[in-house]
Amino acid sequence: MYTEVVTLMAGTNLTLRRRQLAGRLRQMRRASGMTVEQVAQRLLCSPAKISRMETGQRGVSLRDVRDLCQIYGVPDERVVAELMTLARESRQPGLKQEWGELNDALYTYVDLEAAAVSVVEFQTAYVPALLQTADYARALVRGMLPRIRPEVLDQRVDIRIQRQLRLTEPEPLRYWAFIDEAALRRRVGSVKIMKAQLDHLLEVADLPNVTVQVVPFDVGAYMSSDNPFVFFTIGDPTMPEVVYLESLERAEYLEKESELASYREAVDRIRAAALHPEASLELVQEVNQEYAL
């Protein structure tokens, strides 16, 4: 009897899409009530092949996706098409996604954040999302997306606030935020909103799993000062690290070791340029007092 193996094996750097596809195929088989052996018999292959596809240890062909969808009785052609797209994109490291209103680009980020054990975020223009108040988030999104529909704006803000629960879970996310001083001084919304935002920032920074460091103006130029990013460490040995970049038109995920190495260096250099955590919070308090005037 073949024993089902679902633990993702160490030592393989999977693309984000391959990891997603592996999980979807595993969920579909389980929902069908079929065993690995039964699926292998229907697909005319070894049980090991099914297991490797479900753990991301081998690529999945478009034909395999089509046949597995037939075996599992997937009736929705949109689901089949989505899985086909996952299979195509899983063949290349890295991932770019176009922004929509509430599309895969946002949900991929949320899923990745939920899987992370630690996150290092660097922002130059605004307070990071996990540290934002609802009013600040609303003013920020409205300013960045002036044509956004009110109901979509509400959804985006709600999702952003829900994401923050990761900071206070029983096993919370380890979060390290590097913030350029410009983000503290750029008024987003009203003075009242900014005052409340910096009050909230000081409160969240007091959590034992949260570290906030500010890069002051007098540092001058420093590595990645024009390039905000988020560095995820995933609780999965097959995909240990991912870097997220965002532009006006698209989101990008970096997984190649050469790319990750560059951002590890950036984190080290930003940390060296930033104020110590205690001094950083003193600067936040100083700026906050200016909003209180």
DAZIZI-V209281 format. One record per residue. RES is the residue in three letters. PHI is phi in degrees with one decimal (999 if undefined). PSI is psi in whole degrees, 0 to 359 (* if undefined). BURIAL is I if it has 24 or more other ideal C-beta (glycine too) atoms within 12 Angstrom, else O. Layout:
res->RES phi->PHI psi->PSI burial->BURIAL
res->RES phi->PHI psi->PSI burial->BURIAL
This chain:
res->MET phi->999 psi->132 burial->O
res->TYR phi->-79.0 psi->132 burial->O
res->THR phi->-92.7 psi->125 burial->O
res->GLU phi->-69.0 psi->133 burial->O
res->VAL phi->-117.9 psi->123 burial->O
res->VAL phi->-118.5 psi->354 burial->O
res->THR phi->-74.1 psi->125 burial->O
res->LEU phi->-71.1 psi->128 burial->I
res->MET phi->-74.9 psi->147 burial->O
res->ALA phi->-75.5 psi->160 burial->O
res->GLY phi->91.5 psi->2 burial->O
res->THR phi->-120.8 psi->123 burial->O
res->ASN phi->-91.6 psi->94 burial->I
res->LEU phi->-79.8 psi->152 burial->I
res->THR phi->-73.3 psi->157 burial->I
res->LEU phi->-59.3 psi->318 burial->I
res->ARG phi->-66.8 psi->322 burial->I
res->ARG phi->-64.1 psi->321 burial->I
res->ARG phi->-63.2 psi->317 burial->I
res->GLN phi->-63.8 psi->316 burial->I
res->LEU phi->-63.6 psi->317 burial->I
res->ALA phi->-58.6 psi->316 burial->I
res->GLY phi->-65.0 psi->320 burial->I
res->ARG phi->-64.5 psi->316 burial->I
res->LEU phi->-63.8 psi->320 burial->I
res->ARG phi->-64.5 psi->317 burial->I
res->GLN phi->-63.4 psi->319 burial->O
res->MET phi->-64.5 psi->318 burial->I
res->ARG phi->-64.9 psi->315 burial->I
res->ARG phi->-62.8 psi->320 burial->O
res->ALA phi->-63.6 psi->330 burial->O
res->SER phi->-77.0 psi->345 burial->O
res->GLY phi->81.0 psi->8 burial->O
res->MET phi->-91.5 psi->151 burial->I
res->THR phi->-89.8 psi->167 burial->O
res->VAL phi->-58.4 psi->318 burial->I
res->GLU phi->-61.4 psi->316 burial->O
res->GLN phi->-64.5 psi->319 burial->O
res->VAL phi->-65.6 psi->319 burial->I
res->ALA phi->-60.9 psi->321 burial->I
res->GLN phi->-64.1 psi->320 burial->O
res->ARG phi->-70.6 psi->326 burial->O
res->LEU phi->-88.2 psi->355 burial->I
res->LEU phi->58.6 psi->50 burial->O
res->CYS phi->-144.8 psi->181 burial->I
res->SER phi->-82.3 psi->152 burial->O
res->PRO phi->-58.0 psi->328 burial->I
res->ALA phi->-61.1 psi->324 burial->O
res->LYS phi->-63.9 psi->316 burial->I
res->ILE phi->-61.6 psi->315 burial->I
res->SER phi->-61.1 psi->318 burial->I
res->ARG phi->-67.7 psi->325 burial->I
res->MET phi->-66.2 psi->321 burial->I
res->GLU phi->-77.1 psi->345 burial->I
res->THR phi->-109.7 psi->6 burial->I
res->GLY phi->75.6 psi->15 burial->I
res->GLN phi->-85.2 psi->354 burial->I
res->ARG phi->-147.4 psi->155 burial->I
res->GLY phi->-70.0 psi->161 burial->I
res->VAL phi->-118.3 psi->123 burial->I
res->SER phi->-76.7 psi->162 burial->O
res->LEU phi->-63.0 psi->325 burial->O
res->ARG phi->-65.5 psi->319 burial->O
res->ASP phi->-60.9 psi->317 burial->I
res->VAL phi->-60.9 psi->314 burial->I
res->ARG phi->-60.8 psi->313 burial->O
res->ASP phi->-66.4 psi->320 burial->I
res->LEU phi->-66.2 psi->322 burial->I
res->CYS phi->-63.5 psi->323 burial->I
res->GLN phi->-67.5 psi->317 burial->O
res->ILE phi->-62.0 psi->319 burial->I
res->TYR phi->-84.9 psi->357 burial->I
res->GLY phi->68.3 psi->42 burial->O
res->VAL phi->-76.8 psi->113 burial->I
res->PRO phi->-86.6 psi->339 burial->O
res->ASP phi->-88.5 psi->114 burial->O
res->GLU phi->-64.1 psi->334 burial->O
res->ARG phi->-67.1 psi->323 burial->O
res->VAL phi->-66.6 psi->317 burial->O
res->VAL phi->-60.5 psi->315 burial->I
res->ALA phi->-62.8 psi->321 burial->O
res->GLU phi->-63.7 psi->318 burial->I
res->LEU phi->-66.9 psi->324 burial->I
res->MET phi->-61.1 psi->318 burial->I
res->THR phi->-63.7 psi->318 burial->O
res->LEU phi->-58.4 psi->317 burial->I
res->ALA phi->-63.6 psi->318 burial->I
res->ARG phi->-64.0 psi->312 burial->O
res->GLU phi->-73.1 psi->338 burial->I
res->SER phi->-71.6 psi->350 burial->I
res->ARG phi->-80.7 psi->347 burial->O
res->GLN phi->-121.3 psi->137 burial->O
res->PRO phi->-69.3 psi->145 burial->I
res->GLY phi->88.7 psi->158 burial->I
res->LEU phi->-152.3 psi->132 burial->I
res->LYS phi->-118.8 psi->139 burial->O
res->GLN phi->-135.3 psi->141 burial->I
res->GLU phi->-80.9 psi->143 burial->O
res->TRP phi->-75.0 psi->139 burial->I
res->GLY phi->-123.7 psi->215 burial->O
res->GLU phi->-91.5 psi->298 burial->O
res->LEU phi->-133.7 psi->87 burial->I
res->ASN phi->-125.1 psi->192 burial->O
res->ASP phi->-59.4 psi->330 burial->I
res->ALA phi->-59.5 psi->316 burial->I
res->LEU phi->-70.8 psi->314 burial->I
res->TYR phi->-70.0 psi->328 burial->O
res->THR phi->-61.3 psi->317 burial->I
res->TYR phi->-62.3 psi->314 burial->I
res->VAL phi->-62.0 psi->318 burial->I
res->ASP phi->-63.7 psi->319 burial->I
res->LEU phi->-65.4 psi->318 burial->I
res->GLU phi->-63.1 psi->321 burial->I
res->ALA phi->-66.9 psi->330 burial->O
res->ALA phi->-85.1 psi->348 burial->I
res->ALA phi->-76.2 psi->148 burial->I
res->VAL phi->-97.8 psi->335 burial->I
res->SER phi->-149.7 psi->151 burial->I
res->VAL phi->-136.9 psi->131 burial->I
res->VAL phi->-112.0 psi->123 burial->I
res->GLU phi->-122.1 psi->138 burial->I
res->PHE phi->-124.0 psi->122 burial->I
res->GLN phi->-130.6 psi->141 burial->I
res->THR phi->-109.4 psi->336 burial->I
res->ALA phi->-112.0 psi->339 burial->I
res->TYR phi->-152.1 psi->164 burial->I
res->VAL phi->-66.6 psi->135 burial->I
res->PRO phi->-57.5 psi->151 burial->I
res->ALA phi->-58.1 psi->321 burial->I
res->LEU phi->-69.6 psi->350 burial->I
res->LEU phi->-113.4 psi->7 burial->I
res->GLN phi->-86.7 psi->149 burial->I
res->THR phi->-81.8 psi->164 burial->I
res->ALA phi->-63.8 psi->320 burial->I
res->ASP phi->-66.6 psi->319 burial->I
res->TYR phi->-64.5 psi->315 burial->I
res->ALA phi->-59.9 psi->318 burial->I
res->ARG phi->-64.1 psi->314 burial->I
res->ALA phi->-65.2 psi->323 burial->I
res->LEU phi->-67.6 psi->310 burial->I
res->VAL phi->-63.7 psi->319 burial->I
res->ARG phi->-63.3 psi->322 burial->O
res->GLY phi->-70.6 psi->322 burial->O
res->MET phi->-78.6 psi->330 burial->O
res->LEU phi->-125.5 psi->76 burial->O
res->PRO phi->-62.8 psi->340 burial->O
res->ARG phi->-99.1 psi->10 burial->O
res->ILE phi->-66.3 psi->139 burial->O
res->ARG phi->-72.7 psi->145 burial->O
res->PRO phi->-54.7 psi->319 burial->O
res->GLU phi->-68.7 psi->327 burial->O
res->VAL phi->-72.4 psi->322 burial->O
res->LEU phi->-58.8 psi->315 burial->I
res->ASP phi->-59.8 psi->317 burial->O
res->GLN phi->-63.1 psi->316 burial->O
res->ARG phi->-62.5 psi->317 burial->I
res->VAL phi->-65.9 psi->317 burial->I
res->ASP phi->-59.9 psi->315 burial->O
res->ILE phi->-61.9 psi->318 burial->I
res->ARG phi->-62.1 psi->317 burial->I
res->ILE phi->-69.3 psi->321 burial->I
res->GLN phi->-62.7 psi->323 burial->O
res->ARG phi->-60.3 psi->329 burial->I
res->GLN phi->-67.1 psi->344 burial->I
res->LEU phi->-61.9 psi->338 burial->O
res->ARG phi->-60.9 psi->337 burial->I
res->LEU phi->-78.8 psi->343 burial->I
res->THR phi->-123.8 psi->15 burial->O
res->GLU phi->-68.1 psi->163 burial->O
res->PRO phi->-55.5 psi->323 burial->O
res->GLU phi->-115.4 psi->82 burial->O
res->PRO phi->-74.6 psi->159 burial->O
res->LEU phi->-65.5 psi->136 burial->I
res->ARG phi->-85.8 psi->116 burial->I
res->TYR phi->-123.0 psi->128 burial->I
res->TRP phi->-124.5 psi->114 burial->I
res->ALA phi->-109.9 psi->124 burial->I
res->PHE phi->-104.1 psi->125 burial->I
res->ILE phi->-128.1 psi->127 burial->I
res->ASP phi->-70.5 psi->145 burial->I
res->GLU phi->-54.9 psi->330 burial->I
res->ALA phi->-57.5 psi->326 burial->O
res->ALA phi->-66.0 psi->329 burial->I
res->LEU phi->-74.8 psi->328 burial->I
res->ARG phi->-94.6 psi->345 burial->I
res->ARG phi->-76.6 psi->117 burial->I
res->ARG phi->-77.8 psi->118 burial->I
res->VAL phi->-107.6 psi->114 burial->I
res->GLY phi->79.4 psi->209 burial->I
res->SER phi->-84.6 psi->170 burial->O
res->VAL phi->-60.6 psi->321 burial->O
res->LYS phi->-60.9 psi->317 burial->O
res->ILE phi->-63.4 psi->318 burial->I
res->MET phi->-66.4 psi->320 burial->I
res->LYS phi->-60.9 psi->313 burial->I
res->ALA phi->-64.7 psi->324 burial->I
res->GLN phi->-64.4 psi->314 burial->I
res->LEU phi->-71.9 psi->329 burial->I
res->ASP phi->-59.2 psi->315 burial->I
res->HIS phi->-65.4 psi->319 burial->I
res->LEU phi->-58.0 psi->316 burial->I
res->LEU phi->-64.3 psi->323 burial->I
res->GLU phi->-67.7 psi->312 burial->O
res->VAL phi->-67.5 psi->325 burial->I
res->ALA phi->-63.5 psi->345 burial->I
res->ASP phi->-81.2 psi->350 burial->O
res->LEU phi->-66.5 psi->143 burial->I
res->PRO phi->-66.4 psi->338 burial->O
res->ASN phi->-97.0 psi->5 burial->I
res->VAL phi->-118.7 psi->131 burial->I
res->THR phi->-125.5 psi->131 burial->I
res->VAL phi->-120.6 psi->127 burial->I
res->GLN phi->-129.4 psi->137 burial->I
res->VAL phi->-108.1 psi->135 burial->I
res->VAL phi->-92.9 psi->112 burial->I
res->PRO phi->-75.7 psi->161 burial->I
res->PHE phi->-57.9 psi->323 burial->O
res->ASP phi->-71.8 psi->357 burial->O
res->VAL phi->-69.3 psi->329 burial->O
res->GLY phi->80.2 psi->214 burial->O
res->ALA phi->-75.3 psi->146 burial->O
res->TYR phi->-153.6 psi->164 burial->I
res->MET phi->-59.7 psi->132 burial->I
res->SER phi->69.1 psi->17 burial->I
res->SER phi->-63.4 psi->342 burial->I
res->ASP phi->-107.3 psi->17 burial->O
res->ASN phi->-143.9 psi->82 burial->I
res->PRO phi->-60.7 psi->150 burial->I
res->PHE phi->-158.6 psi->165 burial->I
res->VAL phi->-127.7 psi->129 burial->I
res->PHE phi->-112.3 psi->110 burial->I
res->PHE phi->-95.4 psi->135 burial->I
res->THR phi->-109.8 psi->118 burial->I
res->ILE phi->-94.0 psi->144 burial->I
res->GLY phi->-79.7 psi->54 burial->O
res->ASP phi->-154.3 psi->112 burial->I
res->PRO phi->-64.3 psi->344 burial->O
res->THR phi->-80.9 psi->340 burial->I
res->MET phi->-141.8 psi->70 burial->I
res->PRO phi->-66.8 psi->328 burial->I
res->GLU phi->-142.2 psi->144 burial->I
res->VAL phi->-144.9 psi->139 burial->I
res->VAL phi->-109.5 psi->135 burial->I
res->TYR phi->-110.2 psi->132 burial->I
res->LEU phi->-124.4 psi->151 burial->I
res->GLU phi->-137.8 psi->137 burial->I
res->SER phi->-129.1 psi->181 burial->O
res->LEU phi->-61.8 psi->326 burial->O
res->GLU phi->-101.8 psi->339 burial->O
res->ARG phi->-157.1 psi->165 burial->O
res->ALA phi->-111.9 psi->146 burial->I
res->GLU phi->-135.5 psi->138 burial->I
res->TYR phi->-117.7 psi->128 burial->I
res->LEU phi->-107.7 psi->134 burial->I
res->GLU phi->-132.2 psi->347 burial->I
res->LYS phi->-65.8 psi->142 burial->O
res->GLU phi->-60.1 psi->322 burial->O
res->SER phi->-63.3 psi->323 burial->O
res->GLU phi->-71.2 psi->316 burial->I
res->LEU phi->-61.4 psi->322 burial->I
res->ALA phi->-61.3 psi->321 burial->O
res->SER phi->-62.7 psi->320 burial->O
res->TYR phi->-78.6 psi->332 burial->I
res->ARG phi->-61.9 psi->317 burial->I
res->GLU phi->-62.5 psi->319 burial->O
res->ALA phi->-60.4 psi->317 burial->I
res->VAL phi->-59.4 psi->314 burial->I
res->ASP phi->-61.9 psi->318 burial->O
res->ARG phi->-73.6 psi->324 burial->O
res->ILE phi->-66.9 psi->318 burial->I
res->ARG phi->-59.3 psi->320 burial->I
res->ALA phi->-68.3 psi->327 burial->O
res->ALA phi->-79.5 psi->333 burial->I
res->ALA phi->-76.6 psi->158 burial->I
res->LEU phi->-68.5 psi->155 burial->I
res->HIS phi->-58.0 psi->152 burial->O
res->PRO phi->-50.8 psi->317 burial->I
res->GLU phi->-64.6 psi->316 burial->O
res->ALA phi->-66.6 psi->328 burial->O
res->SER phi->-62.9 psi->316 burial->I
res->LEU phi->-69.0 psi->330 burial->I
res->GLU phi->-64.2 psi->321 burial->O
res->LEU phi->-67.2 psi->320 burial->I
res->VAL phi->-59.7 psi->316 burial->I
res->GLN phi->-62.9 psi->321 burial->I
res->GLU phi->-62.4 psi->313 burial->O
res->VAL phi->-65.0 psi->321 burial->I
res->ASN phi->-62.8 psi->323 burial->I
res->GLN phi->-64.3 psi->328 burial->O
res->GLU phi->-66.2 psi->325 burial->O
res->TYR phi->-71.4 psi->338 burial->I
res->ALA phi->-80.6 psi->346 burial->O
res->LEU phi->-71.4 psi->* burial->O
